[in-house]
Amino acid sequence: MEMEATRNVEVMWLIGRITPDHGTLSLFMKNNKEAIKKLFKEFTLMLKGFGLIDGNLIALDGTKIKANSAKNKHYNDNIIKKKIEYYESKIDKYISDFLNINDDETLKQSITEKIEDYKDRIEQLNTLKKDLKEQGKKQICLTDPDAKSMKNNGKFEVCFNMQTIVDNKHKFLIDFEVVNDVNDQGQLSNMIKKAKQIFKEQKITAVADKGYFNMSEIIKTVDDNTEILIKGQERKQEQARNGFDKTNFQYSKTDDAYICPMGYVLEFKWNGKQNGKDYKRYVCENYMDCGKKDLCTSSTNGRAITRLKDEEIIEMVNENTIKKNDLYKKRGSIVEHLFGTIKRHFGYTYFLTRGLDSVNTEGSFICLAYNLGRLINIVGVRELVRRFKERIFLQIYKYSLFFQKSIKSTFSLPHLILIQTDC
């Protein structure tokens, strides 16, 4: 921005030839975080008012963007362990060198200082390890405590996870959030909630890749106005290969029982609760008569299946996704080009600020730039200016009506009578 203010003629005209430096721009972002975030949301509502987004079909996806942090400032238990082992080996080497020195006091002093330095580093790492354990964390980044190590383009980097929702009509970004979750599994309900805040009670269909598949999140999200199209995680267990995975068992709602591929019945036995989730347990009692029992289960008590309380919702979603596979296939064309534009065209591959609050503010700028550029490409500059004028005049008209009502309310007849009486 600092460079554009001094070389881009259009920007120079727009801002009246002022030349803010990077410090001023940084301070502006710092002091106006909430206003900047609100600006993006207001722009989205404006797009809705223009009829450029409709919410009939939306797509969710996330991408990793590198944090403003050095990789060597990131620690977990394994990194700490390896560093301590390395420092201890260096101490052993210096002690060995020290013992082989006879009369060189200067060299002895230098080696002693290095040994003390490595001891201090080991002490700092042990303190860090203790802090991780007390805080219940698995990793920490000293430069930006909110950032985490995530798999990005086949390697682990200190990143943030940028979650997005894109509308199918004109591929506008309707909302986003930068989080520090290492995967997308816990983000489905959060992002759908954001979409509903824009489209209210309107019926929406959302498509998401298998990275979002989480039974609890799906159950929490699906309702009369929300349709989710999502594919489950690929199963790699032996049962999936030999045809005895849970998906090969048919559930009978009438009998409240499962039928296995060999025709045996798994009857309901008891209710249970695990990790805060209610479930029902079904067990096969005739497993000893089955010739495929060794392929089905290794348990000496026979095959058992667990069913969550609202699992019929998952089954409905799976069936619906298969039925509407052509619609589901649109997911990539709706949302993935967004990341290509941001990372390749804009060159935006890492955040400049630190902390979740600040990177979300920074994200608001980049997402607003994406939507504004797309809006200009779709409606053109002249039409955009005309629509902006209409919107401004409409706001002025609304404020004038409000002002008139306020005046009438203030100087109504009872008020005038009171004024005359006081006089």
Secondary structure, DSSP 8 states (H G I E B T S, - for coil): -TTHHHH-HHHHHHTTT----HHHHHHHHHHTHHHHHHHHHHHHHHHHHTTS---SEEEEEEEEEE-SS-GGGEEEHHHHHHHHHHHHHHHHHHHHHHHT--S-HHHHHHHHHHHHHHHHHHHHHHHHHHHHHHHT-SEEESS-TT-EEEEETTEEEEEEEEEEEEETTT--EEEEEEE--SSSTT-HHHHHHHHHHHHTT--EEEEE-GGG--HHHHHHH-BTTEEEEE------SHHHHHT-SGGGSEEETTTTEEE-TTS-EEEEEEEEEETTEEEEEEEES-GGG-TTHHHH---TT--EEEEETTHHHHHHHHHHHHHTHHHHTTHHHHHHHHHHIIIIIS---B-SS-SHHHHHHHHHHHHHHHHHHHHHHHH-HHHHHHHHHHHHHHHHHHHHHHHHHHHHHHT-HHHHHHHHHH-
